[in-house]
Amino acid sequence: MIEETAIVIDVKDQLVLLETQRKSACQTCSVKSGCGTSTLAKVVGKRSSQFAVDNDLNVQIGDKVIVAIDENALVQGSLLIYLFPLIAMMLAGLLAEFLFANEGFTILAVIAGFVIAMFGVRFILAGSGLKKSVQPHLIRRA
């Protein structure tokens, strides 16, 4: 499980709105003084993320909680969302190039492959339990 600490900022019905501070790995890095990424992180500053989860623990505004996401589901979801459309685009482009040998058709096929893949991802997520498993959930109070 991937865990993160969050603060409850709003409670509505059975949902709670949580806020987490985005963390940078630069604080523990040994070369942070000479790195451009560390400098950029200092300029951008601390940012927060807000998201809603089910209120399984009956928490109140101001409570600190631990939220978690299953690692395997996160990897599967990432592969589905990122890799599947990329492969579909490449296959559609290769097929169009092989059949028509025309750059315009190839570009249209790549775009069509991407659109079809995105609808496929949506269909797969709607029909499987993966969508629910990649959403964060409350596991305990901090």
C-alpha positions as a printed Julia matrix, in Angstrom:
142×3 Matrix{Float64}:
   0.0    0.0     0.0
   1.12   3.51   -0.78
   0.19   5.7     2.18
  -0.02   9.47    2.6
  -1.07  11.79    5.4
  -3.95  14.17    4.65
  -6.07  16.74    6.47
  -9.87  16.72    6.31
 -11.01  20.11    5.03
 -14.71  19.41    4.38
 -17.34  16.78    5.16
 -20.4   16.31    2.93
 -22.78  13.4     3.42
 -20.62  10.26    3.13
 -17.71  12.02    1.4
 -14.77  13.9     2.87
 -12.59  16.4     1.04
  -8.92  15.83    1.87
  -5.84  17.94    1.26
  -2.29  16.62    0.99
   0.98  18.51    0.57
   3.0   17.42   -2.43
   6.45  16.34   -1.35
   9.67  16.55   -3.27
  12.45  13.99   -3.05
  14.93  16.88   -3.23
  15.07  17.27    0.56
  16.9   13.96    1.01
  19.05  14.16   -2.12
  22.81  14.62   -1.68
  23.23  16.79   -4.82
  20.3   19.13   -4.26
  22.52  22.21   -4.09
  23.68  21.79   -7.7
  20.48  20.49   -9.25
  18.1   22.47  -11.44
  15.1   20.44  -10.3
  15.73  21.4    -6.68
  15.96  25.08   -7.62
  12.75  24.86   -9.61
  10.98  23.15   -6.68
  11.98  26.05   -4.43
  10.63  28.61   -6.91
   7.33  26.83   -7.47
   6.87  26.33   -3.73
   4.75  23.85   -1.9
   1.58  22.8    -3.65
  -1.33  20.85   -2.34
  -3.77  18.38   -3.84
  -7.41  18.05   -2.9
  -9.57  14.99   -3.5
 -12.69  13.36   -2.12
 -12.97   9.9    -0.56
 -15.66   7.93    1.24
 -15.99   8.77    4.94
 -15.5    5.23    6.26
 -14.0    6.38    9.58
 -16.55   9.09   10.43
 -13.85  11.79   10.52
 -14.47  15.5    11.11
 -13.01  18.71    9.68
  -9.43  19.23   10.85
  -8.66  15.54   11.5
  -5.4   14.13   10.19
  -5.89  10.83    8.39
  -3.86   8.28    6.48
  -5.07   7.5     2.96
  -3.79   4.61    0.88
  -3.79   3.24   -2.66
  -3.0   -0.36   -3.57
   0.35  -0.52   -5.41
  -0.68  -3.27   -7.83
  -3.86  -1.49   -8.83
  -1.9    1.73   -9.35
   0.58   0.0   -11.66
  -2.2   -1.74  -13.6
  -4.15   1.5   -13.92
  -1.07   3.38  -15.09
  -0.29   0.78  -17.71
  -3.86   0.84  -18.95
  -4.12   4.61  -19.08
  -0.68   5.36  -20.54
   0.62   2.3   -22.36
  -2.59   1.04  -24.01
  -3.28   4.28  -25.96
   0.36   4.53  -26.97
   0.39   1.01  -28.36
  -2.96   1.57  -30.12
  -1.61   4.76  -31.74
   1.54   3.02  -32.96
  -0.35   0.01  -34.32
  -2.9    2.22  -36.1
  -0.1    4.31  -37.6
   1.88   1.28  -38.73
  -1.2   -0.33  -40.25
  -2.15   2.86  -42.12
   1.41   3.31  -43.36
   1.53  -0.29  -44.54
  -1.88  -0.15  -46.29
  -1.9    3.38  -47.74
   1.72   4.68  -47.62
   0.3    8.19  -47.3
   1.36  10.55  -44.54
  -2.09  12.15  -44.24
  -3.82   8.8   -43.74
  -1.17   7.76  -41.25
  -1.73  10.91  -39.17
  -5.49  10.39  -39.24
  -5.05   6.73  -38.28
  -2.84   7.65  -35.32
  -5.44  10.14  -34.09
  -8.23   7.6   -34.62
  -6.19   4.95  -32.79
  -5.78   7.29  -29.82
  -9.5    8.16  -29.68
 -10.54   4.52  -29.97
  -8.02   3.56  -27.26
  -9.38   6.22  -24.9
 -12.92   4.91  -25.35
 -11.51   1.41  -24.79
  -9.85   2.51  -21.54
 -13.1    4.06  -20.38
 -15.03   0.88  -21.24
 -12.47  -1.33  -19.48
 -12.46   0.83  -16.35
 -16.26   0.91  -16.23
 -16.51  -2.87  -16.52
 -13.8   -3.83  -14.07
 -13.12  -3.28  -10.4
  -9.9   -1.47  -11.26
 -11.48   1.99  -11.16
 -12.55   1.54   -7.55
  -9.25   0.0    -6.5
  -7.09   2.87   -7.82
  -9.02   5.44   -5.81
  -7.55   6.37   -2.44
  -9.36   5.29    0.71
  -9.12   6.1     4.41
  -7.29   3.51    6.49
  -6.85   5.21    9.87
  -6.57   8.46   11.77
  -3.06   9.86   12.08
